[in-house]
């Protein structure tokens, strides 16, 4: 099993300069390779006899010309340009199979990063040794024991981080003492409502820091481009964005870890987040909750912990179905937060009712997975993310 540990670095001025140069070399190599790929592809369409562009051929081409045309590349580790071209090859592979869009050119100060292979660095306690640089201090030691595969050094605002990928032995899944299933309804007012009637309030960091964010954005727009004051204002704005992201991620990590540790089966909805954020009134609130990140974390945490994750169909009427008698409403506007069932008279809170229906779906899916009565649901195994209609 592969896992990664992201650690904050504590570099000095010389090391910061080296990191910036390495990110610049990686960005230049990626953009050069992308432009060359497009050029060679157009030549292939004119003359089919010419070979098609590939990641390996572009790496060989760069190695043959960089000493004469780009001698400044030799100031940093050779992994910076080579791994950037390898990543371009993976990007094209994902594009050809339909998993991603066409690769775009990288821009300065946006996701600055470079990659190191395991033979180009060494980790010892609270330090890491990097080629042509020496030992760099880390804020904490590597907490995973196993074979180190690679590392990615990246910049967020004015801070540097290293993400070390480690191959660790598969941990045997521990069976839960109970067999509780929970339905989780994600929302805007509360980040999540559980079928146990618990409501988890989201921190809403973007809303809390929006006034400060607007002030810093306005201050940045007034600075002269290329000036030192603009660079300082840019860092201040980046720090606020980083703080918003960290607050949101911290809350989501605590919430998802608690779910995985408490319940054996978790059921969530397959939300169309891309379509939901098109709403002018709700886009900011939806993005502030991080629905996609919640699902991503649940997927890998349940797989690691041996918990079942059930994904309800996007059109499953969780909110419109009475959790007491099963009656389904024809329409239920988003503004209606509470409603009364006309059949059984049960009074429902919209979010809690949806969570209860998701819990019922999770239980029925678990029964089918264990060899119960078949109702068309696919089988579910521990740690497997399964869509259910």
Residue pairs with C-beta under 8 A, 6 or more apart in sequence:
1 167
1 168
1 169
1 170
1 171
1 304
2 149
2 165
2 166
2 167
2 168
3 144
3 165
3 166
3 168
4 163
4 164
4 165
4 166
5 142
5 143
5 144
5 163
5 164
5 166
6 161
6 162
6 163
7 138
7 139
7 140
7 142
7 161
7 162
7 163
7 164
8 138
8 139
8 140
8 159
8 160
8 161
9 15
9 128
9 136
9 137
9 138
9 139
9 153
9 159
9 160
9 161
9 162
10 136
10 137
10 138
10 139
11 19
11 136
11 137
11 160
15 133
15 136
16 160
18 76
18 130
18 132
18 133
19 114
19 153
19 155
19 160
20 112
20 155
21 72
21 75
21 76
22 76
22 77
22 80
22 114
22 153
23 80
23 112
23 113
23 114
23 155
24 108
25 72
25 73
25 76
25 80
25 81
25 84
25 114
26 80
26 81
26 83
26 84
26 113
26 114
26 115
27 84
27 106
27 107
27 108
27 112
28 70
28 73
28 81
29 62
29 73
29 80
29 81
29 82
29 84
29 85
30 84
30 85
30 87
30 88
30 105
30 106
31 105
31 106
32 62
33 55
33 58
33 62
33 84
33 85
33 88
34 88
34 103
34 105
35 105
36 53
36 58
36 61
37 53
37 58
37 88
37 92
40 50
40 51
40 52
40 53
41 52
41 53
43 50
44 50
44 51
44 52
44 53
51 57
54 89
55 85
55 86
55 88
55 89
55 92
56 89
58 85
58 88
59 82
59 85
59 86
62 81
62 82
62 85
66 73
66 74
66 81
67 74
73 80
73 81
75 132
76 114
76 132
77 114
77 116
77 120
77 130
77 131
77 132
78 120
78 131
79 114
79 115
79 116
79 117
79 120
79 131
80 114
80 115
83 114
83 115
83 116
83 117
84 114
84 115
87 115
88 103
91 100
91 103
92 103
94 100
95 101
95 102
95 103
109 234
111 154
112 154
112 155
113 152
113 153
113 154
113 155
114 152
114 153
115 150
115 151
115 152
115 153
116 130
116 150
116 151
116 152
116 153
117 150
118 147
118 148
118 149
118 150
118 151
120 130
120 131
121 128
121 129
121 130
121 131
121 151
122 128
122 129
123 129
123 142
123 148
123 164
125 141
126 137
126 138
126 139
126 140
126 141
127 135
127 136
127 137
127 138
128 135
128 136
128 138
128 151
128 162
129 135
129 136
130 136
138 162
142 148
142 164
142 166
144 164
144 166
144 168
145 166
145 168
146 166
146 167
146 168
146 169
147 166
147 167
148 164
148 165
148 166
148 167
149 165
149 166
149 167
150 164
150 165
151 162
151 163
151 164
151 165
152 162
152 163
152 165
153 160
153 161
153 162
154 160
154 161
154 162
154 163
155 161
156 238
156 242
157 235
157 238
157 239
157 241
157 242
158 235
158 238
158 239
159 242
171 304
173 305
173 306
173 382
173 383
174 305
174 306
175 306
176 263
176 264
176 306
176 307
178 264
179 264
179 265
179 366
180 262
180 263
180 264
180 265
181 263
181 264
181 265
181 266
181 267
181 359
181 362
181 363
181 366
182 194
182 195
182 196
182 259
182 262
182 263
182 265
182 266
182 267
182 355
182 359
182 362
183 194
183 195
183 267
183 268
183 318
183 354
183 355
183 356
183 357
183 358
183 359
183 360
183 361
183 362
184 192
184 193
184 194
184 195
184 259
184 266
184 267
184 268
184 355
184 358
185 192
185 193
185 194
185 269
185 318
185 319
185 351
185 352
185 354
185 355
185 358
186 192
186 268
186 269
186 271
186 289
186 291
186 294
187 193
187 289
187 351
188 282
188 285
188 286
188 289
189 351
190 199
190 200
190 201
190 202
190 351
191 200
191 201
191 202
191 251
191 255
191 289
191 294
192 199
192 200
192 202
192 255
192 294
193 199
193 200
193 351
193 352
193 354
193 355
194 200
194 355
195 352
195 355
195 356
195 358
195 359
197 352
199 351
200 255
202 251
202 288
202 289
203 247
203 248
203 251
204 285
204 288
204 289
205 243
205 244
205 245
205 247
205 248
205 288
206 213
206 244
206 248
206 284
206 287
206 288
207 284
207 285
207 288
209 240
209 243
209 244
212 240
213 237
213 240
213 241
213 244
216 233
216 236
216 237
216 240
217 237
219 233
219 236
220 230
220 233
220 234
220 237
223 229
223 230
223 233
224 230
248 288
248 290
248 293
249 290
249 293
252 290
252 293
252 294
252 297
253 297
255 294
256 294
256 297
256 298
256 301
257 301
259 266
259 298
260 266
260 298
260 301
260 302
260 305
260 307
261 305
263 307
264 307
264 308
265 307
265 308
265 309
265 310
265 362
265 363
265 365
265 366
266 298
266 302
266 307
266 308
266 309
266 310
266 362
267 309
267 310
267 311
267 312
267 358
267 359
267 361
267 362
267 365
267 388
268 294
268 295
268 298
268 309
268 310
268 311
268 312
268 358
269 311
269 312
269 314
269 316
269 318
269 354
269 358
270 311
270 312
270 313
270 314
270 387
271 291
271 295
271 314
272 314
273 286
273 291
273 292
276 282
276 283
276 286
276 291
277 283
277 286
277 287
279 286
295 311
298 309
299 309
299 385
301 307
302 308
302 309
302 383
302 385
303 309
303 383
303 384
303 385
304 383
305 383
306 382
306 383
307 382
307 383
308 362
308 365
308 366
308 369
308 380
308 381
308 382
308 383
308 384
308 386
309 384
309 385
309 386
310 361
310 362
310 365
310 366
310 380
310 386
310 388
311 385
311 386
311 387
311 388
312 318
312 358
312 361
312 387
312 388
313 387
313 388
313 389
316 357
316 361
316 388
316 389
317 328
317 329
318 353
318 354
318 355
318 357
318 358
318 361
319 332
319 350
319 351
319 353
319 354
320 328
320 329
320 330
320 331
320 332
321 327
321 328
321 329
321 353
321 357
322 328
322 341
322 343
322 344
322 346
322 348
322 353
323 346
323 348
323 353
323 356
323 357
323 360
324 341
324 344
324 346
325 341
325 343
325 344
325 346
327 341
327 342
327 343
327 344
329 339
332 339
332 350
336 350
337 349
337 350
337 351
338 347
338 348
338 349
338 350
339 347
339 348
339 350
340 346
340 347
340 348
341 347
341 348
361 388
364 375
364 377
365 377
365 380
365 386
365 388
366 380
367 373
368 374
368 375
368 377
368 379
368 380
369 377
369 379
369 380
369 381
376 389
377 388
377 389
378 386
378 387
378 388
379 386
380 386
